[in-house]
Amino acid sequence: MRPLSYVRAMAVEDAVERVSGDPAGAFLAGGTTEIDLIRFGLAEPDLLVDINDLPLSGIEDLPGGGLRIGALARMSDVAKDGAVSRRYPAISEALLLGASQQLRNMASMGGNLCQRTRCPYFGDGISPCNKRNPGTGCAALEGINRNHAILGTSPHCIATHPSDVAVALTAFDAVVHTMGRDGDRRIPIDDFFLLPGDTPHIEHALGHGELITAIEIPAAPVAARSLYLKYRDRQSYEFALVSVCAALRVADGTISEVRLALGGVGTKPWRARRAEERLRGAAPTTESFAEAADAELAAASVRRHNAFKVAFARRAIVRALHQVMGTTDGGRP
């Protein structure tokens, strides 16, 4: 491992100033991703600023029923928090399904949002990868791409974002609070994550030295009846092939409110807005669920090994919407 400097920050402003002042500086929270990136040569900071002593781990009620979650709150603490599990059960489920117990005990909420892709071509350190070495190409385009994205792709990158909880947070319009040298910012989570376009190495809207301080989840009564459905190659700790966060409210026989977001299929946590639009005002039937899924997946761009994800995601969306209603379509993804 290459030599680097380490310091513990005692104030948010101090942490921001130290990292902002060093082009190769980085924040260290739980370290469950950052240490691996350094070990494998995928990140090369010369300064690590430990932020674990900062007062950013609380979970607070907001007026109207929303929540503010500190960026240093551990995944396990958020998952078992009563307000989270009652008001946003899908967020709790996504956290529990997102990592092993040991990792959840260490990993922070802010760090989870900033984790890098698990694309094997990014991780192997030698294959062409525009995320790792911009301009070198994307080995996944013609390589083994079974786990790769079908939505939001570009000719430069088809890697998926690995976070589960980010999918649920996207469904409920979370807002990411940050602090940088220029002051505080509020970034809607759908704007926080960036599509790859021709700059896949730029994955989120944070500037260098800008620190996530909290995640705000607006009040959403529909979220009280929500779930996170995750399909993966094995039931133990594994990343999603396809996942769905769904919340639904029905009034007078039609869908009055719906939230739908997908994981495992997009280059960022994917808000299924086309599907939501189709579902509003529709009857809650298998047919309307399938039509909404088809509308969302019509834009899919598939490769040799991941074409199955279109049908898989369609069935998963239908299944999730039925489950959140307490009904069944009689099929299985």
C-alpha positions as CSV (number, residue, x, y, z in Angstrom):
1,M,0.0,0.0,0.0
2,R,1.3,3.4,-0.9
3,P,2.1,5.8,2.0
4,L,-0.5,8.4,3.0
5,S,-1.3,10.8,5.7
6,Y,-4.2,10.4,8.2
7,V,-5.9,13.0,10.4
8,R,-9.1,13.0,12.5
9,A,-11.3,16.0,12.0
10,M,-13.2,17.4,15.0
11,A,-15.5,19.9,13.1
12,V,-17.3,19.7,9.8
13,E,-15.6,23.0,8.6
14,D,-12.2,21.6,9.5
15,A,-12.8,18.4,7.5
16,V,-14.0,20.3,4.5
17,E,-11.0,22.7,4.6
18,R,-8.5,19.9,4.9
19,V,-9.8,17.8,2.0
20,S,-10.6,20.9,-0.2
21,G,-7.0,22.1,0.3
22,D,-5.5,18.8,-0.9
23,P,-6.3,17.7,-4.5
24,A,-5.6,14.1,-3.4
25,G,-7.4,14.4,-0.1
26,A,-10.4,12.2,0.8
27,F,-12.9,11.7,3.6
28,L,-12.9,8.5,5.6
29,A,-16.1,7.3,7.3
30,G,-16.9,3.6,7.7
31,G,-14.2,2.7,5.3
32,T,-16.0,-0.3,4.0
33,T,-15.5,0.8,0.4
34,E,-12.7,3.4,0.5
35,I,-10.1,1.0,2.1
36,D,-10.7,-1.6,-0.6
37,L,-10.4,1.0,-3.4
38,I,-7.1,2.1,-1.9
39,R,-5.9,-1.5,-1.5
40,F,-6.7,-2.4,-5.1
41,G,-5.2,0.8,-6.5
42,L,-8.5,2.2,-7.6
43,A,-8.2,5.3,-5.4
44,E,-4.9,7.0,-4.6
45,P,-5.4,9.6,-1.9
46,D,-2.4,11.1,-0.1
47,L,-4.5,12.3,2.8
48,L,-7.4,10.6,4.6
49,V,-9.5,12.8,6.8
50,D,-11.3,10.7,9.4
51,I,-14.8,12.2,10.0
52,N,-16.2,9.7,12.4
53,D,-16.0,12.1,15.4
54,L,-18.2,14.7,13.6
55,P,-21.8,15.1,15.0
56,L,-23.5,13.8,11.9
57,S,-25.1,10.5,13.0
58,G,-28.5,11.5,14.4
59,I,-31.9,10.7,13.0
60,E,-34.4,13.6,13.5
61,D,-38.1,14.1,12.9
62,L,-39.0,16.9,10.5
63,P,-42.2,18.9,10.6
64,G,-44.9,17.1,8.8
65,G,-43.5,13.7,9.2
66,G,-40.3,13.6,7.3
67,L,-36.9,12.5,8.6
68,R,-33.4,13.9,8.5
69,I,-30.7,11.2,8.7
70,G,-27.1,12.2,9.5
71,A,-24.5,11.2,6.9
72,L,-22.6,9.3,9.5
73,A,-25.6,7.3,10.7
74,R,-24.7,3.6,10.3
75,M,-26.8,1.5,8.0
76,S,-27.8,-0.9,10.7
77,D,-28.9,1.9,13.0
78,V,-31.1,3.4,10.3
79,A,-32.6,0.1,9.3
80,K,-33.8,-0.7,12.9
81,D,-34.9,2.9,13.7
82,G,-38.6,2.8,14.5
83,A,-39.5,6.0,12.6
84,V,-37.8,4.7,9.5
85,S,-39.3,1.3,9.6
86,R,-42.8,2.7,10.2
87,R,-42.8,5.6,7.8
88,Y,-40.6,4.2,5.1
89,P,-40.4,0.4,5.4
90,A,-38.9,0.1,2.0
91,I,-35.8,2.1,3.1
92,S,-35.4,-0.2,6.1
93,E,-35.7,-3.3,3.9
94,A,-33.3,-1.9,1.3
95,L,-30.7,-1.4,4.1
96,L,-31.1,-4.9,5.5
97,L,-30.8,-6.4,2.0
98,G,-27.9,-4.2,1.0
99,A,-25.0,-5.7,2.9
100,S,-23.9,-8.2,5.5
101,Q,-24.5,-7.4,9.2
102,Q,-20.9,-6.7,9.8
103,L,-20.8,-4.2,6.9
104,R,-24.1,-2.6,8.0
105,N,-22.6,-2.0,11.4
106,M,-19.7,0.0,9.9
107,A,-21.0,1.6,6.7
108,S,-22.3,5.1,6.8
109,M,-25.3,6.4,4.9
110,G,-23.3,9.1,3.2
111,G,-20.6,6.7,2.2
112,N,-23.2,4.3,0.8
113,L,-24.3,7.0,-1.7
114,C,-20.7,7.6,-2.8
115,Q,-19.7,4.0,-3.3
116,R,-18.2,3.0,-6.7
117,T,-19.6,0.5,-9.1
118,R,-18.8,-3.2,-8.7
119,C,-18.3,-3.6,-12.5
120,P,-15.6,-6.3,-12.7
121,Y,-13.8,-4.4,-15.5
122,F,-13.5,-1.3,-13.2
123,G,-12.3,-3.5,-10.4
124,D,-9.7,-5.6,-12.2
125,G,-7.4,-2.6,-12.7
126,I,-6.2,-3.7,-16.2
127,S,-9.2,-3.7,-18.5
128,P,-10.2,-0.7,-20.5
129,C,-12.6,1.3,-18.3
130,N,-13.7,4.9,-18.7
131,K,-14.6,5.2,-15.1
132,R,-11.1,4.3,-14.0
133,N,-9.1,5.7,-16.9
134,P,-11.3,8.1,-18.9
135,G,-10.9,7.7,-22.7
136,T,-9.6,4.1,-22.6
137,G,-12.9,2.5,-23.5
138,C,-15.5,0.2,-21.9
139,A,-14.6,-3.5,-21.8
140,A,-18.1,-4.4,-20.7
141,L,-19.7,-3.3,-24.0
142,E,-18.5,-6.5,-25.7
143,G,-17.4,-8.4,-22.7
144,I,-19.3,-10.4,-20.0
145,N,-22.1,-7.9,-19.3
146,R,-24.8,-10.1,-17.6
147,N,-24.9,-7.8,-14.5
148,H,-24.7,-4.5,-16.4
149,A,-27.3,-1.8,-17.0
150,I,-30.0,-1.6,-19.6
151,L,-31.3,1.9,-18.7
152,G,-29.3,5.2,-18.7
153,T,-26.4,3.7,-20.6
154,S,-24.0,5.4,-23.0
155,P,-21.4,4.2,-25.5
156,H,-18.9,4.9,-22.8
157,C,-20.3,3.0,-19.8
158,I,-22.9,0.5,-18.9
159,A,-22.0,-0.1,-15.3
160,T,-24.8,-0.2,-12.7
161,H,-24.8,1.7,-9.4
162,P,-24.6,-0.8,-6.6
163,S,-26.5,0.9,-3.8
164,D,-29.8,-0.6,-2.6
165,V,-30.9,2.2,-0.2
166,A,-30.2,4.8,-2.9
167,V,-33.0,3.2,-4.9
168,A,-35.5,3.6,-2.1
169,L,-34.3,7.1,-1.3
170,T,-34.8,8.0,-5.0
171,A,-38.4,6.7,-4.9
172,F,-39.2,9.1,-2.0
173,D,-37.5,12.2,-3.4
174,A,-34.8,12.4,-0.7
175,V,-32.5,15.5,-0.6
176,V,-28.8,15.3,0.0
177,H,-27.4,18.0,2.2
178,T,-23.7,19.0,1.8
179,M,-21.2,21.4,3.0
180,G,-18.2,22.7,0.9
181,R,-15.9,25.7,0.8
182,D,-18.7,27.7,-0.8
183,G,-21.2,26.8,1.9
184,D,-24.2,24.5,2.2
185,R,-26.2,22.9,-0.6
186,R,-29.4,20.9,-1.0
187,I,-29.2,18.4,-3.9
188,P,-32.3,16.4,-5.0
189,I,-31.2,12.8,-5.0
190,D,-32.2,12.3,-8.6
191,D,-29.8,15.1,-9.5
192,F,-27.1,13.8,-7.1
193,F,-26.4,10.8,-9.2
194,L,-25.3,11.5,-12.8
195,L,-25.8,9.5,-16.0
196,P,-22.5,8.4,-17.6
197,G,-22.9,10.2,-20.9
198,D,-19.3,10.9,-22.1
199,T,-18.0,11.5,-18.6
200,P,-18.7,8.2,-16.7
201,H,-15.9,8.9,-14.3
202,I,-18.0,11.8,-12.8
203,E,-20.6,9.8,-10.9
204,H,-22.2,12.4,-8.6
205,A,-22.7,16.1,-8.2
206,L,-20.2,16.6,-5.3
207,G,-17.3,18.9,-5.8
208,H,-13.9,18.0,-4.4
209,G,-13.9,18.5,-0.6
210,E,-17.7,18.8,-0.5
211,L,-19.0,16.6,2.4
212,I,-22.4,15.0,2.7
213,T,-23.8,16.1,6.1
214,A,-27.4,14.7,6.0
215,I,-30.1,13.0,3.9
216,E,-33.5,14.5,4.2
217,I,-36.6,12.4,3.4
218,P,-39.7,14.5,2.8
219,A,-43.0,13.4,4.4
220,A,-44.7,10.8,2.1
221,P,-47.8,9.1,3.6
222,V,-47.8,6.7,0.7
223,A,-44.4,5.4,1.8
224,A,-45.9,3.8,4.9
225,R,-47.2,1.1,2.5
226,S,-44.0,0.4,0.6
227,L,-41.5,-2.5,0.0
228,Y,-38.2,-3.2,-1.5
229,L,-38.0,-6.3,-3.6
230,K,-34.5,-7.6,-4.5
231,Y,-33.5,-10.4,-6.8
232,R,-29.9,-11.6,-6.9
233,D,-27.9,-14.7,-7.8
234,R,-27.7,-15.8,-4.2
235,Q,-29.7,-15.0,-1.1
236,S,-26.6,-14.1,1.0
237,Y,-24.8,-10.8,0.6
238,E,-25.0,-10.0,-3.1
239,F,-25.7,-7.1,-5.4
240,A,-29.0,-6.9,-7.3
241,L,-29.7,-8.3,-10.7
242,V,-33.0,-6.4,-10.5
243,S,-34.6,-4.6,-7.6
244,V,-37.8,-2.6,-7.1
245,C,-38.9,-0.1,-4.6
246,A,-42.7,0.3,-4.8
247,A,-45.3,2.3,-2.9
248,L,-48.9,2.6,-3.9
249,R,-52.2,4.2,-2.8
250,V,-55.6,3.3,-4.2
251,A,-58.7,5.5,-3.9
252,D,-62.1,4.7,-5.4
253,G,-60.7,1.8,-7.4
254,T,-57.9,3.7,-9.1
255,I,-54.3,4.4,-8.3
256,S,-54.1,7.9,-6.8
257,E,-50.4,7.9,-5.9
258,V,-47.4,5.7,-6.8
259,R,-43.7,5.7,-6.2
260,L,-41.5,3.3,-8.2
261,A,-37.7,3.0,-8.5
262,L,-35.4,0.3,-9.9
263,G,-32.0,-1.0,-9.0
264,G,-29.7,-3.4,-10.9
265,V,-30.9,-2.1,-14.3
266,G,-29.7,1.5,-14.4
267,T,-26.4,3.3,-14.5
268,K,-27.8,5.3,-11.5
269,P,-30.7,4.5,-9.1
270,W,-33.5,4.6,-11.5
271,R,-36.8,6.5,-10.9
272,A,-39.4,4.9,-13.0
273,R,-41.3,8.1,-14.0
274,R,-42.8,6.7,-17.2
275,A,-44.3,3.8,-15.3
276,E,-45.6,6.1,-12.5
277,E,-47.3,8.3,-15.1
278,R,-49.0,5.3,-16.7
279,L,-50.2,4.0,-13.3
280,R,-51.7,7.2,-11.9
281,G,-55.5,7.0,-12.5
282,A,-55.3,3.4,-13.7
283,A,-57.0,0.4,-12.1
284,P,-54.6,-1.7,-9.9
285,T,-54.5,-4.7,-12.2
286,T,-51.8,-7.1,-13.5
287,E,-52.5,-5.6,-17.0
288,S,-52.0,-2.0,-15.9
289,F,-48.9,-2.9,-13.9
290,A,-47.4,-4.7,-16.9
291,E,-48.2,-1.9,-19.3
292,A,-46.5,0.6,-17.0
293,A,-43.5,-1.7,-16.8
294,D,-43.4,-1.9,-20.6
295,A,-43.5,1.9,-20.9
296,E,-40.5,2.2,-18.6
297,L,-38.5,-0.5,-20.2
298,A,-39.1,0.6,-23.8
299,A,-36.0,2.7,-23.6
300,A,-33.8,-0.3,-22.5
301,S,-30.6,-0.8,-24.4
302,V,-29.4,-4.4,-24.1
303,R,-26.1,-6.2,-24.7
304,R,-25.3,-9.8,-25.5
305,H,-25.6,-11.2,-21.9
306,N,-28.1,-8.8,-20.2
307,A,-31.1,-8.8,-22.5
308,F,-32.9,-11.1,-20.0
309,K,-33.2,-8.1,-17.6
310,V,-36.0,-6.6,-19.7
311,A,-38.4,-9.4,-19.0
312,F,-37.0,-10.0,-15.6
313,A,-37.5,-6.3,-14.6
314,R,-41.0,-6.4,-16.1
315,R,-42.0,-9.3,-13.9
316,A,-40.3,-7.9,-10.8
317,I,-42.3,-4.6,-11.2
318,V,-45.6,-6.4,-11.5
319,R,-44.7,-8.6,-8.6
320,A,-43.7,-5.7,-6.4
321,L,-46.8,-3.7,-7.1
322,H,-49.0,-6.7,-6.3
323,Q,-47.2,-7.4,-3.1
324,V,-47.4,-3.8,-1.9
325,M,-51.2,-4.1,-2.5
326,G,-51.4,-7.5,-0.8
327,T,-52.6,-9.2,-3.9
328,T,-50.9,-11.7,-6.3
329,D,-50.5,-12.1,-10.0
330,G,-49.9,-15.8,-9.7
331,G,-46.5,-15.7,-11.3
332,R,-42.9,-15.5,-10.3
333,P,-40.1,-13.3,-11.7
